[in-house]
Amino acid sequence: MSVNVLDADAASGRTRRRLAAANASLAQMAPDIALTLTIAVVVLAAWQYAPPLLGVPRYIIPTLGDCLAEFGRMVAQENLARHFFTTLWVSVVGFALGSAFGAAFGYALGLSAMWERAISPYLLTLQIAPKVAFAPLFIMWFGYTAWPKLLVTLLIVFFPILVNVLQSMKTVDRDLVNLARAYNMSRAAIFWKIEFPSSMPALMAGLRIGATLAVIGVTVGEFVGGNVGLGFLITYGEGQANTAMVFNAIILLTVIGIALYMAVAAIEKRVLHYIPRASH
């Protein structure tokens, strides 16, 4: 009985400490949150009132109210949810595939200097080639399906992650690797115990970059040959001289990019919890 009471007291103490830490963190962040919200209010107010005061026509810069009204119309008449979730799905899948291939190639080339020297010229050539130019080619091959958008997204995400991972493999502490070899650790053990953990910060940095680029890849694919998606709505709105529709589609694309970035940042925080972070 006394043991249970002690356990309950210890759990209660831990809970109080967690709550106190959360409250302290929230209190520390309160000024930043207040400043961010103030800037948002000022920007939205300027968006609503500045164009009419400056005599800017609505077909050039629609006001916030115009965009909200058009947003409601798009939800009711343009099947906005279908366009949004199509772009979101392709962004997530393209980001995941590009990240997986980029990391796999980066680690593979980092483990073999010979293969890196042999393949690097071809990877460099593919990297230099503009990714937008591949979109029409993919459409000729795969038609007006999701594949062209997915492949463009994969290509755009692939290289930042490949470069980050490959560079991190080159900068692993060689003294640790030599020490592991002195203890007869296998090549696989050296990779999983030393090289892979050392590369994690660079990998996560590459994933953050790739999260923002994924939306660009999808949008390019939808510009060139899409018949559904937010990129298609931008081109459709341009053809209809519907600037508010274009604004809404751009904002929703930005929301998708921010969501992907925040998801990667949250994963990074959990995975790299052992790395101290500077506080300003």
C-alpha positions as CSV (number, residue, x, y, z in Angstrom):
1,M,0.0,0.0,0.0
2,S,2.8,2.4,0.9
3,V,4.6,1.6,-2.3
4,N,1.5,2.5,-4.3
5,V,1.2,5.8,-2.5
6,L,4.9,6.6,-3.2
7,D,4.5,5.7,-6.9
8,A,1.4,8.0,-7.1
9,D,3.2,10.8,-5.4
10,A,6.2,10.4,-7.8
11,A,3.9,10.4,-10.8
12,S,2.1,13.5,-9.5
13,G,5.4,15.2,-9.0
14,R,6.5,14.5,-12.5
15,T,3.2,15.7,-13.9
16,R,3.5,19.0,-11.9
17,R,7.0,19.5,-13.2
18,R,5.9,18.9,-16.8
19,L,3.0,21.4,-16.4
20,A,5.4,23.9,-14.8
21,A,7.8,23.5,-17.7
22,A,5.0,23.9,-20.3
23,N,3.7,27.0,-18.6
24,A,7.2,28.5,-18.5
25,S,7.7,27.7,-22.1
26,L,4.4,29.3,-23.0
27,A,5.1,32.4,-21.0
28,Q,8.5,32.7,-22.8
29,M,6.8,32.4,-26.2
30,A,3.9,34.7,-25.4
31,P,5.7,37.9,-26.6
32,D,6.7,36.3,-29.9
33,I,3.1,35.0,-30.5
34,A,1.7,38.4,-29.7
35,L,4.0,40.0,-32.2
36,T,3.3,37.5,-34.9
37,L,-0.5,37.9,-34.4
38,T,-0.1,41.7,-34.5
39,I,1.8,41.6,-37.8
40,A,-0.9,39.2,-39.2
41,V,-3.6,41.7,-38.3
42,V,-1.8,44.6,-39.8
43,V,-1.1,42.7,-43.1
44,L,-4.7,41.5,-43.4
45,A,-6.0,45.0,-42.7
46,A,-3.7,46.5,-45.3
47,W,-4.8,43.8,-47.8
48,Q,-8.4,44.7,-47.2
49,Y,-8.2,48.5,-47.3
50,A,-5.0,49.5,-49.1
51,P,-6.0,48.5,-52.7
52,P,-9.3,50.6,-52.7
53,L,-7.6,53.5,-51.1
54,L,-4.8,53.5,-53.7
55,G,-7.2,53.0,-56.5
56,V,-6.0,49.5,-57.5
57,P,-8.7,47.6,-59.5
58,R,-10.0,44.4,-58.0
59,Y,-8.9,42.4,-61.1
60,I,-5.3,43.4,-60.3
61,I,-5.3,43.0,-56.5
62,P,-8.5,41.6,-54.9
63,T,-9.2,42.6,-51.3
64,L,-9.4,40.1,-48.5
65,G,-13.2,40.2,-48.7
66,D,-13.1,39.4,-52.4
67,C,-10.9,36.4,-51.8
68,L,-13.1,35.1,-49.1
69,A,-16.2,35.5,-51.2
70,E,-14.4,33.7,-54.1
71,F,-13.3,31.0,-51.7
72,G,-16.9,30.3,-50.8
73,R,-17.8,30.1,-54.5
74,M,-14.9,27.8,-55.2
75,V,-16.0,25.4,-52.5
76,A,-19.6,25.4,-53.7
77,Q,-19.1,25.4,-57.5
78,E,-15.5,24.5,-58.4
79,N,-15.1,21.3,-56.2
80,L,-12.2,23.0,-54.3
81,A,-11.8,20.1,-51.9
82,R,-11.0,17.7,-54.7
83,H,-8.4,20.0,-56.2
84,F,-6.8,20.7,-52.7
85,F,-6.6,17.0,-51.7
86,T,-5.2,16.0,-55.1
87,T,-2.4,18.5,-54.8
88,L,-1.8,17.5,-51.1
89,W,-1.7,13.8,-52.0
90,V,0.8,14.2,-54.8
91,S,2.9,16.5,-52.7
92,V,3.1,14.0,-49.8
93,V,3.8,11.0,-52.0
94,G,6.3,12.8,-54.2
95,F,8.1,14.2,-51.2
96,A,8.2,10.7,-49.6
97,L,9.5,9.0,-52.7
98,G,12.0,11.7,-53.5
99,S,13.3,11.7,-49.9
100,A,13.6,7.9,-49.9
101,F,15.5,7.7,-53.2
102,G,17.6,10.8,-52.3
103,A,18.7,9.3,-49.0
104,A,19.3,5.9,-50.4
105,F,21.5,7.1,-53.2
106,G,23.3,9.5,-50.8
107,Y,24.2,6.7,-48.4
108,A,25.1,4.3,-51.2
109,L,27.4,6.8,-52.8
110,G,28.8,7.8,-49.5
111,L,29.7,4.2,-48.8
112,S,31.6,3.7,-52.0
113,A,34.0,6.3,-53.4
114,M,34.3,4.3,-56.6
115,W,30.6,4.4,-57.3
116,E,30.5,8.1,-56.4
117,R,33.2,8.9,-58.9
118,A,31.4,6.8,-61.6
119,I,27.8,8.1,-61.1
120,S,28.4,11.7,-60.0
121,P,28.8,13.1,-63.5
122,Y,25.4,11.7,-64.5
123,L,23.7,12.9,-61.4
124,L,25.3,16.4,-62.0
125,T,24.0,16.4,-65.5
126,L,20.5,15.5,-64.3
127,Q,20.6,18.1,-61.6
128,I,21.7,20.9,-64.0
129,A,18.9,20.0,-66.5
130,P,15.8,22.2,-65.6
131,K,13.2,20.1,-64.0
132,V,10.4,22.1,-65.6
133,A,11.6,20.8,-69.0
134,F,10.9,17.2,-68.0
135,A,7.2,17.9,-67.4
136,P,6.1,17.9,-71.1
137,L,8.2,14.8,-71.7
138,F,6.5,13.0,-68.8
139,I,3.1,14.0,-70.2
140,M,4.0,12.5,-73.6
141,W,5.0,9.3,-71.8
142,F,2.3,8.9,-69.2
143,G,-0.5,11.1,-70.4
144,Y,-2.6,13.5,-68.3
145,T,-2.4,11.4,-65.2
146,A,-0.8,11.9,-61.8
147,W,2.4,10.3,-62.9
148,P,4.0,13.4,-64.6
149,K,3.3,15.6,-61.5
150,L,4.6,12.8,-59.2
151,L,7.8,12.4,-61.2
152,V,8.6,16.1,-61.4
153,T,8.1,16.4,-57.6
154,L,10.3,13.4,-57.1
155,L,13.1,14.9,-59.2
156,I,12.9,18.3,-57.5
157,V,13.0,16.7,-54.0
158,F,15.6,14.1,-54.8
159,F,18.8,16.2,-55.2
160,P,18.8,18.4,-52.1
161,I,18.5,15.3,-49.9
162,L,21.1,13.4,-52.0
163,V,23.6,16.2,-51.7
164,N,23.1,16.7,-47.9
165,V,23.4,13.0,-47.1
166,L,26.4,12.5,-49.4
167,Q,28.2,15.5,-47.9
168,S,27.4,14.4,-44.3
169,M,28.9,10.9,-45.1
170,K,32.1,12.6,-46.2
171,T,32.4,14.6,-42.9
172,V,31.9,11.7,-40.5
173,D,34.6,11.7,-37.7
174,R,37.3,9.4,-39.2
175,D,38.8,8.8,-35.7
176,L,35.5,7.2,-34.6
177,V,35.5,5.0,-37.8
178,N,39.1,4.0,-37.3
179,L,38.4,3.2,-33.6
180,A,35.5,1.0,-34.6
181,R,37.7,-0.8,-37.2
182,A,40.3,-1.4,-34.5
183,Y,37.6,-3.2,-32.4
184,N,36.8,-5.3,-35.5
185,M,33.3,-3.8,-36.1
186,S,31.7,-4.9,-39.3
187,R,31.1,-2.4,-42.2
188,A,27.3,-2.6,-41.5
189,A,27.9,-2.0,-37.8
190,I,30.0,1.1,-38.5
191,F,27.3,2.5,-40.8
192,W,24.5,2.0,-38.3
193,K,26.4,2.9,-35.2
194,I,28.5,5.8,-36.4
195,E,27.8,7.1,-40.0
196,F,24.0,6.9,-40.0
197,P,23.6,8.8,-36.7
198,S,26.2,11.4,-37.7
199,S,24.3,12.1,-40.9
200,M,20.9,12.6,-39.3
201,P,21.2,16.4,-38.9
202,A,22.1,16.9,-42.5
203,L,19.4,14.5,-43.6
204,M,16.7,16.4,-41.6
205,A,18.0,19.7,-43.1
206,G,17.6,18.2,-46.5
207,L,14.1,17.0,-45.7
208,R,13.1,20.5,-44.6
209,I,14.3,21.9,-47.9
210,G,12.6,19.1,-49.8
211,A,9.3,19.7,-48.0
212,T,9.1,23.2,-49.5
213,L,10.3,22.1,-52.9
214,A,7.7,19.4,-53.2
215,V,4.9,21.9,-53.6
216,I,6.8,23.6,-56.4
217,G,7.2,20.3,-58.2
218,V,3.5,19.5,-58.0
219,T,2.5,23.0,-59.1
220,V,4.8,22.8,-62.1
221,G,3.3,19.5,-63.1
222,E,-0.2,20.9,-62.8
223,F,0.7,24.0,-64.8
224,V,1.9,22.0,-67.7
225,G,-0.5,19.2,-68.0
226,G,-2.9,19.0,-65.1
227,N,-6.7,18.9,-65.2
228,V,-7.1,18.9,-61.5
229,G,-5.2,20.4,-58.6
230,L,-4.4,23.9,-57.3
231,G,-1.9,24.5,-60.0
232,F,-4.7,23.8,-62.6
233,L,-6.9,26.3,-60.7
234,I,-4.2,29.0,-61.1
235,T,-4.0,28.5,-64.8
236,Y,-7.8,28.3,-65.1
237,G,-8.2,31.5,-63.0
238,E,-5.6,33.2,-65.1
239,G,-7.6,32.4,-68.3
240,Q,-10.8,33.7,-66.7
241,A,-9.1,36.8,-65.4
242,N,-10.2,35.7,-61.9
243,T,-7.4,37.1,-59.7
244,A,-9.1,36.1,-56.5
245,M,-9.2,32.5,-57.6
246,V,-5.4,32.7,-58.3
247,F,-4.8,34.3,-54.9
248,N,-6.8,31.5,-53.1
249,A,-5.0,28.7,-54.9
250,I,-1.6,30.3,-54.1
251,I,-2.6,30.6,-50.4
252,L,-3.7,27.0,-50.3
253,L,-0.4,25.8,-51.9
254,T,1.4,27.8,-49.3
255,V,-0.6,26.1,-46.5
256,I,0.4,22.7,-47.9
257,G,4.0,23.7,-48.0
258,I,3.9,25.0,-44.4
259,A,2.2,21.9,-43.2
260,L,4.8,19.6,-44.8
261,Y,7.6,21.8,-43.4
262,M,6.1,21.7,-39.9
263,A,5.6,18.0,-40.0
264,V,9.3,17.5,-40.9
265,A,10.3,20.0,-38.2
266,A,8.3,18.1,-35.6
267,I,9.9,14.8,-36.6
268,E,13.3,16.4,-36.5
269,K,12.7,17.6,-33.0
270,R,11.8,14.1,-31.8
271,V,14.6,12.4,-33.7
272,L,17.3,14.9,-32.8
273,H,16.2,15.6,-29.3
274,Y,19.7,14.9,-28.0
275,I,21.2,17.9,-29.9
276,P,21.2,21.1,-27.8
277,R,19.5,24.0,-29.6
278,A,20.6,27.6,-29.2
279,S,18.0,30.0,-27.7
280,H,18.0,33.6,-28.8
